[in-house]
Amino acid sequence: MNPLFKQFGNQQNGNILQQFGQFMQQMKGKNPNEIINQLVSEGKVNQQQLNAVQQQAQQMQGIFRPFFK
């Protein structure tokens, strides 16, 4: 069994992992900083939202780090 599925342990989280895989495929070759800057400049994301998402991403790095070595 995939270690991520053991970590998360249920079907709903399996779907989240599948969506994450799709997201990774969509982001290949794109500069995430440019996308973020564009969203902020267009007013689609404000600084408070950006800070919250960045904090969540930092927390998730610990979970995903072993898979990106």
PyMOL commands that set and color helices and strands:
alter all, ss='L'
color gray80, all
select helices_A, chain A and resi 3-8+11-27+32-41+47-68
alter helices_A, ss='H'
color red, helices_A
deselect
rebuild
show_as cartoon
